Amino acid sequence: MTVWLVRAGKHGERQDFALENGYAVIGWGELPDLSLYGSPEELKAALEESYPQESSKTISHWQGQLWAFKTKIMNDDIVALPLKGQNTIALGKIIGGYEYLTNSPNEVKHVRRVKWLVPDMPRERFDQDLLYSLGAFSTVCSITRNNAEERIKALIEGKPSPIILPDKPKEMQSEAETAEYTLPNLEESSLDQIQKFIGRKFKGHKLAGLIEAILQAQGYKTEMAPPGPDGGVDIIAGQGPLGFESPRILVQVKSSDGPEDIKTIRELQGIIKKYGADHGLFVSWGGFKRSVHKEKDQLFFNIRLWDAGDIVNTLFHYYETLPEDIRADLPLKRIWVLVQEEQ
């Protein structure tokens, strides 16, 4: 069994289709059916014809990924799909060979059938080295370093992670397999490191304190419930000198690493009406289940949803205005990196 990283678009534009229809999907929509090509050389020639503006190096890299997607991924292999805009990774099992779709949305053409076993595994449950591998910049590559196959299988089965084994030498791996070593997504890896640090440093009530500090930096007057049972409300926030002005919001904060379901969101909706608040903010460090994301648009004018990724992105915006004690507990420094292209 091999674990394969298969992304679903630079901005995750094909990930909903993938999860809802049971597919691993990739881009390269200008290419025809990959079954037409009987060798890597034929596929490379087709890429050169379809993408004449690309460099020889890029074409060769794409060729390795596409050929792996078509021929090297086997039934029962595990596929990992990091979900854009969510703090989760979908894990599934390949159950079919390569297919070319002719009538599908979002330019979905090249697919493999998948049984999604865990569509919303929180990133927090992955060790940092696995997240680094899953942050490889390629659209398709195998994840092999540090006994990744057995460790991810254990995650799926809810078992303790096995002992990390030494890597096999890089020279024993193909171009598609070595991509996790040579093309890391530095931004994604950095965000994972920051999220893990916050997850350790701001557990329980401390996470609510961090959220309160962010809201205060946004201009809200706040009141935070003390540690212990809170009746579903961790923070009350409002605008104006006394906090009486709109928007007046209720905030619920969950610091566990498990995703929340739609039931808890609906409970907050009821509490909003009870308090006479305008809106709600539901903060779940472990993210949200698919049942929540399916209703996200319906919740837009009523409740905002923040997972770990949303917390970190908002934190970056207001970091310089946060209290000194929080910045001391969470020391961050801005850096610049070169942006790579992704299919």
C-alpha positions in Angstrom: 0.0 0.0 0.0 1.2 3.5 -0.9 -0.1 6.9 0.3 -0.5 9.4 -2.5 -1.0 13.1 -2.2 -3.5 14.2 -4.8 -4.5 17.9 -4.7 -7.8 19.2 -6.2 -6.9 22.6 -7.6 -4.7 25.5 -6.6 -7.6 27.1 -4.7 -9.5 23.8 -3.9 -11.9 24.5 -6.7 -12.4 20.8 -7.5 -12.4 19.4 -3.9 -16.2 19.5 -3.3 -16.7 17.6 -6.5 -14.1 15.1 -5.4 -15.6 14.5 -2.0 -19.3 14.5 -3.1 -18.7 12.2 -6.1 -16.0 9.8 -4.7 -13.1 10.8 -6.9 -9.5 11.8 -6.7 -9.3 14.7 -9.3 -6.5 16.6 -10.9 -6.2 19.5 -13.4 -4.6 19.7 -16.8 -8.1 20.0 -18.4 -6.6 20.9 -21.8 -5.2 17.4 -22.1 -7.4 14.7 -23.7 -8.0 11.2 -22.3 -4.7 10.0 -20.9 -5.6 6.5 -22.0 -4.5 7.6 -25.5 -0.9 7.6 -24.5 0.9 4.3 -24.1 4.2 5.7 -22.9 5.6 8.6 -20.8 7.2 9.9 -24.0 3.9 10.1 -25.8 2.4 11.9 -22.8 5.3 14.4 -22.7 4.7 15.2 -26.4 1.0 15.8 -25.7 1.9 18.1 -22.8 4.3 20.1 -25.0 1.6 20.5 -27.6 -1.1 21.5 -25.1 1.1 23.8 -23.0 3.7 25.3 -25.5 4.5 28.2 -23.1 5.8 26.0 -20.4 9.5 25.2 -19.8 11.0 21.7 -20.5 11.6 21.3 -16.7 7.9 22.0 -16.0 6.7 19.6 -18.7 8.9 16.9 -17.4 7.7 17.4 -13.8 4.0 17.3 -15.0 4.7 14.2 -17.0 5.9 12.4 -13.9 2.8 13.4 -12.0 0.3 12.5 -14.7 1.9 9.2 -15.5 1.9 8.3 -11.8 -1.8 9.3 -11.5 -2.7 7.1 -14.5 -0.5 4.0 -14.0 1.3 4.0 -10.6 -1.5 4.6 -8.2 -3.1 1.2 -7.5 -6.4 0.0 -6.1 -6.3 0.0 -2.2 -3.6 2.7 -2.2 -4.5 5.6 0.2 -5.1 9.1 -1.1 -4.7 12.2 0.9 -6.4 15.5 -0.1 -5.5 18.6 2.0 -8.7 20.7 1.9 -8.2 24.4 1.0 -10.0 26.8 3.3 -10.4 24.0 5.9 -8.1 22.8 8.6 -8.6 19.2 7.6 -7.3 16.5 5.3 -9.5 14.0 3.5 -8.2 10.4 3.5 -9.6 7.7 1.2 -8.9 4.5 -0.6 -8.5 4.1 -4.4 -11.1 1.7 -5.7 -10.8 2.2 -9.5 -8.5 2.8 -12.4 -8.0 6.0 -14.4 -11.1 7.5 -16.0 -11.7 10.5 -18.3 -14.9 12.4 -17.7 -16.6 14.2 -20.6 -19.5 15.9 -18.8 -18.4 17.3 -15.5 -18.2 20.8 -13.8 -15.1 22.8 -12.9 -13.0 21.3 -15.8 -12.8 17.9 -14.0 -11.5 15.5 -16.6 -8.9 13.2 -15.1 -10.1 11.1 -12.1 -9.6 8.0 -10.1 -12.5 6.5 -8.1 -12.1 6.8 -4.3 -13.9 5.6 -1.2 -13.5 8.5 1.3 -12.8 6.8 4.6 -12.2 10.0 6.7 -13.3 13.1 4.8 -12.4 15.5 7.6 -9.3 14.4 9.6 -8.0 17.4 11.5 -4.5 18.5 10.6 -3.7 18.6 14.3 -3.7 14.7 14.4 -0.8 14.5 11.9 2.8 14.7 13.1 4.7 17.7 11.8 6.9 15.6 9.5 3.8 14.1 7.8 2.3 17.6 7.4 5.6 18.6 5.8 5.3 15.8 3.3 1.6 16.6 2.7 2.7 20.1 2.0 4.7 19.0 -1.0 4.2 21.5 -3.8 3.3 18.8 -6.4 -0.3 18.0 -7.4 0.5 14.3 -7.3 3.2 12.5 -5.4 3.7 9.5 -3.1 4.2 10.1 0.6 6.8 7.6 1.8 9.2 9.3 4.2 9.4 8.1 7.9 7.1 5.1 7.5 4.3 7.4 6.3 2.1 4.5 5.0 1.7 2.7 8.3 1.3 5.9 10.3 -1.4 7.3 8.1 -3.2 3.9 8.1 -3.1 4.0 11.9 -4.7 7.5 11.8 -7.5 6.2 9.6 -8.1 3.2 11.9 -7.9 5.4 15.1 -4.9 3.5 16.4 -1.7 4.8 18.0 1.0 5.8 15.5 3.7 3.1 14.9 7.4 3.7 15.4 8.9 6.0 12.8 11.3 4.0 10.6 14.3 5.5 8.8 13.7 6.8 5.2 14.6 4.7 2.3 17.3 6.3 0.1 16.0 8.9 -2.3 17.7 7.4 -5.2 15.4 4.4 -4.9 12.3 6.5 -5.7 10.9 7.9 -8.9 10.4 11.5 -9.8 6.8 11.5 -8.6 7.9 9.9 -5.3 10.8 12.3 -4.6 8.5 15.3 -5.0 7.8 15.4 -1.3 11.5 15.9 -0.7 12.3 18.5 -3.3 9.3 20.7 -3.7 7.8 21.7 -0.3 5.1 24.3 0.0 6.9 26.5 2.5 3.9 28.7 3.3 1.7 25.6 4.1 4.5 24.0 6.2 5.0 27.3 8.1 1.3 27.6 8.8 1.2 24.0 10.1 4.1 24.7 12.5 2.4 27.8 13.8 -0.9 26.0 14.2 0.7 23.2 16.2 2.4 25.7 18.4 -0.8 27.5 19.2 -2.6 24.2 19.7 -0.1 23.3 22.4 0.2 26.8 24.0 -3.4 27.9 24.0 -5.4 24.9 25.2 -8.9 25.2 26.7 -9.7 28.6 28.2 -6.5 30.1 26.9 -7.8 29.8 23.3 -10.9 31.8 24.3 -8.5 34.4 25.7 -6.7 34.6 22.4 -9.9 35.0 20.5 -11.0 37.7 22.9 -7.8 39.6 22.2 -8.3 39.4 18.5 -11.8 40.7 18.8 -10.6 43.6 21.0 -8.0 44.4 18.3 -10.9 44.6 15.9 -12.6 47.2 18.0 -15.1 45.1 20.1 -15.9 45.6 23.7 -15.9 42.1 25.2 -16.8 40.0 28.2 -15.4 36.5 28.6 -17.0 33.8 30.7 -14.8 32.3 33.5 -13.3 28.8 33.2 -15.9 26.1 33.6 -19.5 25.6 32.2 -20.4 28.6 30.1 -23.9 27.8 28.8 -22.7 27.8 25.2 -21.3 31.3 25.3 -17.6 31.9 25.9 -17.4 35.6 24.8 -20.0 38.4 24.4 -18.8 41.2 22.1 -20.3 44.4 20.8 -19.2 47.6 19.2 -19.3 51.1 20.7 -17.9 52.6 23.9 -20.0 50.3 26.1 -20.4 47.4 23.6 -24.1 48.2 23.1 -23.8 48.9 19.3 -24.2 46.5 16.5 -22.9 44.1 15.5 -23.4 42.3 18.8 -22.0 38.8 18.7 -21.9 35.7 20.8 -18.8 33.5 20.5 -18.4 29.9 21.3 -14.8 28.5 21.4 -13.9 24.8 21.1 -10.2 24.0 21.6 -10.4 20.2 21.0 -8.8 18.7 17.9 -12.1 17.0 16.8 -14.3 18.6 14.1 -17.7 20.0 15.2 -20.9 18.9 13.5 -24.0 20.8 12.4 -25.9 20.1 15.7 -23.6 22.3 17.8 -23.9 25.1 15.2 -27.7 25.0 15.5 -27.5 25.1 19.2 -25.5 28.4 18.9 -28.3 29.7 16.6 -30.8 29.2 19.4 -28.6 30.9 21.9 -28.2 33.9 19.6 -32.0 34.4 19.6 -32.2 34.0 23.4 -29.6 36.7 24.0 -30.9 39.0 21.4 -27.6 39.2 19.6 -27.1 40.0 16.0 -24.7 37.3 15.0 -22.6 34.4 16.2 -18.9 33.3 15.8 -18.2 29.6 16.3 -14.5 28.9 16.8 -13.5 25.2 16.4 -9.8 24.5 16.6 -10.4 21.0 15.1 -12.5 22.3 12.2 -15.9 21.3 11.1 -17.5 18.2 9.6 -18.8 18.0 6.1 -22.4 18.5 7.4 -21.4 22.0 8.5 -19.6 22.9 5.2 -22.7 21.9 3.2 -24.7 24.6 5.1 -22.0 27.2 5.2 -23.6 29.5 2.7 -26.9 29.3 4.5 -25.2 30.4 7.7 -23.4 33.3 6.1 -25.6 36.1 7.4 -26.0 34.6 10.8 -22.8 32.7 12.0 -19.2 32.9 11.1 -17.1 29.7 11.3 -13.4 29.9 12.3 -11.1 26.8 12.3 -7.4 26.8 13.2 -6.5 28.2 9.8 -9.0 31.1 10.1 -7.6 31.9 13.6 -4.0 32.0 12.3 -4.9 34.2 9.3 -6.8 36.7 11.4 -4.1 36.6 14.0 -1.5 37.6 11.3 -3.6 40.7 10.4 -3.9 42.0 14.0 -0.7 40.5 15.5 1.1 43.9 16.1 -1.9 45.3 18.0 -2.3 42.3 20.4 -1.3 42.6 24.1 2.4 42.2 24.8 1.8 39.0 27.0 0.2 37.2 24.1 2.9 38.2 21.6 5.5 37.0 24.2 3.7 33.6 24.3 3.4 33.6 20.6 6.6 35.1 19.0 6.1 35.5 15.2 8.3 37.0 12.5 7.2 37.9 8.9 9.3 36.5 6.1 9.1 36.5 2.3 9.3 33.5 0.0 9.1 33.0 -3.8 5.7 31.9 -5.0 5.7 28.7 -7.0 3.1 27.8 -9.6 0.8 24.9 -9.0 -1.4 23.0 -11.5 
